[in-house]
Amino acid sequence: MLGTVTVVAVDHALALRCLGLSRSRFVRDVCALFRAAVSACVR
């Protein structure tokens, strides 16, 4: 999932900007929403 988030943040930066989100904010928000999945992957 982290790879997917990174690819989306890089490839769709302009679209995220149009929505008022920075790439880093997008990554933080996704990680916060999927905290349990991220924790399981990092362990």
C-alpha positions in Angstrom: 0.0 0.0 0.0 2.8 2.4 0.7 4.1 2.0 -2.8 0.7 2.7 -4.2 0.3 5.9 -2.1 3.8 7.0 -3.2 3.0 6.4 -6.9 -0.3 8.3 -6.7 1.3 11.2 -4.8 4.0 11.5 -7.5 1.9 10.8 -10.6 -1.2 12.7 -9.7 0.4 15.7 -7.9 -1.4 18.2 -10.2 -4.8 16.6 -9.5 -4.1 16.6 -5.8 -3.1 20.3 -6.0 -6.4 21.1 -7.8 -8.2 19.4 -4.8 -6.2 21.6 -2.4 -3.9 18.8 -1.2 -0.2 18.7 -1.1 1.5 15.4 -1.8 2.7 15.1 1.8 -0.8 15.9 3.1 -2.2 13.2 0.9 0.3 10.6 2.1 -0.3 11.5 5.7 -4.1 11.4 5.3 -4.0 8.0 3.6 -1.7 6.6 6.3 -3.9 7.9 9.0 -7.0 6.3 7.4 -5.2 3.0 7.0 -3.2 3.1 10.2 -3.8 -0.6 11.0 -2.8 -1.8 7.6 0.3 0.4 7.6 1.3 -1.0 11.0 0.9 -4.6 9.9 3.1 -3.9 6.8 5.8 -2.2 8.7 6.2 -4.9 11.4 
